[in-house]
Amino acid sequence: MLLGKVILPSILSLCFAIPLIASANAATQEANSQLDERGENRAQLEPKGFLYGFGLGLSGEIYQGYDRRVIPLPVLGYRGDNFEILGPFASYDIYTASDIDFKFKLAPRFQGFDDGDSDVFIGMDERDFSMDAGLGVGYERNNWQVDVSAMFDVLGKSKGQEISAKVGKIFRQGPIFIEPNVQVSYLDDKHVDYYYGVRAHEVSETRGFYQGKSAVNYSVGLSVSTPILFDGFTMLALDYTLYDDTITNSPIVDQDTNLNLRLLYSAFF
């Protein structure tokens, strides 16, 4: 699980970080962005083409004894008119109607643990990371972005699903771009039970049986980006998540909130 603890979670963080990065060729992008229906600010932050960069993430865990980690964030990807691939994350627009895009989406789910991650997991079965696939509906106009998706575990690890909705808008103040966002996520009982439940044969003196039920988590985020440093885009992002009681009541969980921080630099080929 060392790979899952360090390298794989850092790829996961790219899902939230990469959409806020832009090309170093600011003058060309600004001209093109004026014709982009997504909005001038979003077009400058999310131009089309190949991107690269690097960064660091500070990520917390809600499991007992699973400490906060400093995570390297390699950045590599491509954004086109109908297709987007950002590391192992991919989406393809299968239909567009009245400014609404219907997408097929593929995304890894880097959750889980083994008994080496924390003492609380000793005597428990390993919980594996998996791959999700599903459908999404997106709207991007006038610097607003709305995403709704339904994702399913296609590798059969948890056999669960997640339905989420996220809304954000980019504002600009001089060379500073600011995007607040809110998100709500529904996790079904199979997902919660797999990652936060305690099975009958895993019960110990300090860990009782726990069967997870469906959960609804809420998140708020804020990203601040600027092109004034190092001929590229620099971004600082914060995400704060409040977890449902059906997760935090688990005997292997001791936190009900989670704060993640990411600092990235990126540019386009």
C-alpha positions, 0 to 999 in steps of 0.5 A, a space after each residue: 500500500 506504499 504506492 497507494 499512500 504516496 503516489 496514487 493519492 497524489 494523482 487523485 489530487 490532480 482531479 481538483 487541481 488541474 482544472 485551474 491551471 493555464 498557459 504561460 502564453 497569456 497574451 494569446 490566451 486572452 485574445 482567444 478567451 474573448 471568443 470562448 463561451 465558457 467565459 473569459 476568465 475560465 478560458 484563460 485558466 483552462 485553455 486547450 492543449 497539453 499541460 505540464 507542471 508540478 506542485 505539493 499537496 498537504 492532505 489529511 485523513 479522517 482514519 485514526 492514526 492516519 497522519 496528514 501527508 505532504 504529497 508530490 503533485 506531478 502535472 501532465 495532461 491534455 484538454 481538447 474540444 470534446 476530450 480531456 485526459 488528466 493523468 488517469 482521469 478522462 472524460 469524453 463529451 458524447 452529446 451536447 444540447 443547449 449548452 449542456 454537455 453529456 459526458 462519459 467519465 473515467 476516474 480512479 478511486 484512491 481510497 483504502 488502507 492496509 494494516 501498515 497504515 495505522 495501528 487501528 487497521 491491524 487485524 483488518 482486511 485490506 481495502 483496495 483502491 479501485 476505478 470508477 466509470 459513469 456519466 456526467 452532465 456539465 454546464 460551462 458558461 459566463 465563468 460558471 461551472 456546474 458538474 453533476 456525475 454518477 460514478 460506479 465502481 467497475 472493478 468490484 472492490 466496494 461495488 458502490 457508487 457516488 453521485 455528486 454535484 459541484 458548482 463554481 465560478 471564477 472571478 478576476 481582480 487584476 492578475 488574480 483569479 479566484 474561484 470559490 466552489 461548493 460540492 455535495 456527494 452521496 455515497 451509497 451503503 456499499 461504498 461506506 461499508 467497504 471503506 469505513 465498516 468493520 466486519 464481524 471477523 475484524 472485531 477486537 477489544 478496541 474495535 467493534 462491529 460497524 456496518 456502514 450506511 449511505 452518506 452525504 458529504 459536503 465540501 467548500 473550496 477556494 482556489 487563487 491563481 495568478 500568471 505573474 510568477 515564473 512565466 506560468 500559472 501558480 495556484 493555491 487551493 483549499 478544500 474543506 469537507 464535512 463528513 456524514 455521521 454514518 462515516 464518522 461514527 465508525 470505530 476506525 474514524 476519529 475526525 469529522 472534517 478534512 482540510 486539503 491544501 495544494 500549491 501548484 505551478 503549471 504551463 502549457 506546451 
